[in-house]
């Protein structure tokens, strides 16, 4: 191995606490997909383009790449490292032999945002992140919040402003589009362009990005070979736990999905709420009324929904799983605590046991490989 490759092997992927002997040589490249010119001929700009970063091990051992989609307020840096400097999922999956693609959603991060075209923005406040993601053991208000033990940091300020780890995490936050529907339309178009360029792939989505997986499978069913949905936006049709009100009018998304029999509009999807929840600390689900329409373009695509022990998603991700099953989708529900992976919250990819979760996902991917 040449000196430059050796340096690359050391520099890419080793967090402050990483074991350098486990690193592998990788190459990186950056490109953009999607986008179109908008405006008068003498003043055009490109809107809707998406930043993509490719990380490839020198000797890939898996035939299908992983494409990672971050959630609200985040960028692809979620996957590169952790706030306390340990190895992130991108380098870990590269170490496991996968080619990895990381994106910044259109109008986010390194993907251009045009105020006059893309609409208003919003941003997370520091107190909102403390009570939702990082200090839920003491600040969370849902039943399982106090089981959250894996956020990094030390002392009484762990997970809060003033702790260096939290401050590093909050510094990484960016503004994001206020409209989920507009976001989904942009990502569906740019994500389809990415799949057209790279070919068949496995999608890994997190939180707000959950609908991207369903929408890209709907748009490019032959190119999406599996979906790993980390606590995807849910539950179907409405908010739960942290807020209330209608949401995701198309069940799993805010924009149209292909159903069979066809649904010309979201109102064609008849729904019914369960009379009682499946168990303690769970919400009753709003599902399709019988007979349920199917999602034919998602049929045959293996899906894993991954839920942590203490996140607010722990109370309602079972509804997303039930909806997928009802619609004829091959879905596996992976509650991490059932595998002995305890104490995680919504930002599991950054937490102390983050590499335990990559191994769980890798095992599942191995189980569905032809």
N, C-alpha and C positions, 0 to 999 in steps of 0.2 A: 504494500500500500504506500503511495507517495506521501510526502510530508503534508501537502495540502489536504489530502483525504483524511490523514490522521488527525489534523487539526479540526477538520469538520466533524469528525466522529466525536471528538471531545466537546466541541462547542455546542453542537446541536443535541439538545435533549437532556443534558445533565443538569438537573436542578441542584440547588445548594446542598440538598441532602441525598442526591442521587449517587448510585454506585457506578463509577465510570467504567469499571470492568465490564458492565453489562451493556454499554452503549454500542451502537452499530453505526457504520458510515452511512450517511444519507446525503442526498442532493436535494436542493430546493429550487423551485422556479415559480414565477408569478405571472399571471395573465388575467385578462378580463373577458367576460362573456356577456352576450345580450346587449341591450341598449339600442336606441334609435335616435336619430337627429330630429329635433323639434325646434320650431320657430321660423321666423323669416329667413330667407336664403342668405342674407348678409349678416345674420346674427344667431346662427343655429348653435345649439348645445346638444350634447348627448345625454339622454335621460334613461334610467333603468339598467345601466351597466352594473355588473357585479364583479368585485375583486375575488380572485381565486389564488390560493397558495398551495402548491404541490410539494409534498415531502415524500421522498421515495427511498427505501433502503437499497443498498447496492445489490442485494440479492433478494427480491421479493419472493415470498413463499406462498402467498395467497393470490388466486387468479383475479379476484374482484377487489377494487379499491373501496375505501370508505370515504364518504362525503359528509362532512360535519357542518351542521347548521346551528348557530348559536341562538339564544333567546333574546327577549326584550332588554334593551339597555346595554347589551353586550356586543362584543366583536369576536373575531376569530382568536383573539388572544386568550379567550377562555380555555382553549385546548392546548396552548403552547406551554404553559407553566402554571404554577399555583401562586397565590399571593405571598406565600412564605418561601418561594424559590425552589420548590421540589419539581420533579419531572412531571410534565403534563401529559395528557392523553395522546396528543399527536405524536410525540416522540416515543411513547410507550407502545402504541399500536405499530409504529414503524419498526420498533425493536422486535415486535412479534411477527414482522414480515409483511405488513400491509402497506400498500401505497395509500397515502392519506391526502385528501383535498380539504382545505379549510376555506370558508367563504365569509366575507362581510356582506350582509344583506344589502341589496340596492338601497341607496339613500342613507347608508349607515357606514361609519368608519371610513375605510379607504374606497368605498363605492360612492360616487359623487351624489350629493344632495343639491337639488335646485329648489329654493323656496317657492318660486312662482309656479312650479310644476308639481312638486311632491307633497305639498300641504304642510300643515302645522306639525310641530314636534312636541314631545313631552320628555320628561326625565325623572328618574328615581331620586328622591331625597335620601340623605344618609339615614334618618330615622326609619324610613320605610324599609330600607335594606336590613337594618339591624333587627327589626321586628319580624321580618319575613324570611330572611336568608341566613343570617350570621349569628344572631344572639337569641334565637327562638327558645332556647332552654329556659331563659328567664323572661323574655318579652313576648313569646308566641302565645296566642289566645285559643288555639285549637287543641283538641284532646291529646294528641301525640307529641305536641311541641316539646315537652320537657325531656323527651328521649334523645334530643339532639346533643351529641357529645363530640362530633368529629370535626367541627370547624377549627382550623388552626389558630394559634395565638396562646398567650399566657396571661395569667393574672386576672384581676377583677374586671378589667376592660376588654377581655377577650370577646371578639365579635362586635366591638363598639368603637366609636370615634375615640381616637387617642391611642388605640392599640395599633402598632405598626402594620400588622397583617391586614386589619380592617381598612386602614388608611390606604394601603396599596391596592386593595380590592376596589375601594370606592373611587380611587383615582382612575381606574380603568373604565368606569361607566361613561356612556355617551348618550346623547339624545337619540330618540327613535320616533318613527312616524306615529302620530296619534291614531291613525286609522288602521285597524287590523285588516280590513278588506283590501285597502290599497297595498299594504305590505304583502299580503298573500298573492295578489295579482302580479306584483313586481317580481316576487321570488319564483312564482310558477313559470313565468316567461323566461327569466334568466336561468333558473335551474334546469329547465328543459333544454336551453341552449348549451348548458354545461354537459348534460348527459349526451346530447347529440355529438358533442366534441370528444368526450372521453369514453363513451360506450357504457356497457352495463356496470352497475355499481350498487353498493349497499349504502343506504342513507342512515345517518345518525342525527336525530333531531332532539332538541331540548326545549321544553317549555313552550314559549310563543311559537317556536319553529315546528311544533307538533303538526299543525295543519299542512306545513310544507310537504311533509312526507306523503300524506294522503293525496294532496293535490298533484304532486309530481308523479306519483304512481298512477293517478288518473290520466295525466297528460302523456306519460311515457311508460305504459305498463310493461313493455318488453325490455326496458332498460333499467328498471328498478327491480333488483333481485331479492332484496330483503330490506326491512326497516327496523331500526332500533329506536324506539320512541322513549326518550328519557322524560318522564313526567310531562306528557304532552298537554297542551291547552285543553281544558275540559272543565266540567263534564259536558256531555252533549246538550245543546240547546239553551243552557243557562249557566250562570255563575253559582258557585257554592263555597262555603267555608269562610272565605275572606270578604266576599261581597255577594250581592244577589242581583237578579235581573236577567233578562234574556241575553243570549249570546250564541254565536255559532249557529245561525239559522239553518244551515245545511247539515246540522248534526255534528260533524267533525270540523267544519270550516265555516267561514263567513261568506265564501263565494261558492259558486255551483260545483257540485260533484256529480258524476254520472251514476244514476241509480237505474235499477231494473225491477219493476216497470219504471219507465222514465218519470222524472219529476220535472215539470216545466218551470216550477217556481218553488221556493222553499216552503210555502204554505201547503204544498201538496203532501208534505211529509206529516202524516198524522202521528201524534205522540200520546203517550200515557205514562203517568208516574207510578212507580211501584208503591204499593200500599204501605210497605215497611222496608226498612233497610236490611241488608244481608247480615249485618252484625253490629256490635257496639263500635262507636266512633266512626261509623260509615253513614253517608247520606243515602236516602232512597234515590233511585235513578229515574230520569226521564228518558225513556227509550221509544222506539217506534211502536205504534199500535199494530197488532196483528191484522192481516199478514204483513210482515216487514218487507220493505224493498231491500234488494241486495245491492252491493257495491261490486259490480262484475269486473271492473278493471283492477280491483285490489285482490280479487280471488286468485289464489295460487301464489301470492307473494307472502312469504313468512314474515310475521311481525312479532317483535318482542316489546311489550310495554314494561319499562323498568321503573320501579317506585321505591323510594327510600323509606326508612322506618318512621322518621319524625316529621317529614314535610307535610304541609297542608294538603298536598296531593294524595297523601295516604288515605284520606277520607273520601276521595271520589274517583281516583283512577280506575277503580273496579267498574265504574259506569262506562268509561271509554272502552274498556275491554269487553263488557257485555254488549255494547253497541256494535263493536266490530264483529263479534261472534254472531250476533243477530243478523248482520248484513252479509254473512257468509265468508268472513275473512279468517284466515288461519293465524290465530294470535295466541301467544304465550304470555302469561302474566308473571313477571318476575318481581316478587316482593323481596327486597334484598335481605330483610331480617330472616326470611325463610331459608336463606343460604348461609346464615351466620354472619352476615355483613350488617353490623348494628350501628345505630347512632347517627345515620346520615340525614342531611337536610336536602333542600332543593338544589343547591350548587354542589352536588356530589362529586363532580369531576375535579373540584379544587380541594377536597377535604383530606384529612389525614390518611384515610384508607382508600384513596382514589384508585390506586393500582389494583386493589382487591376487586374493584368493580370492573376494571378493564379485563381482568382474567375471567370474571363471570360472563361478560359479553363475548369474549373470545371463545369460551366453551360453548355458548349457545350457537355462535356462528359455525363452529365446528360440527355441531349436532345437526345442522340443516344443510351442510355441504353435500352436494351430490356424490 
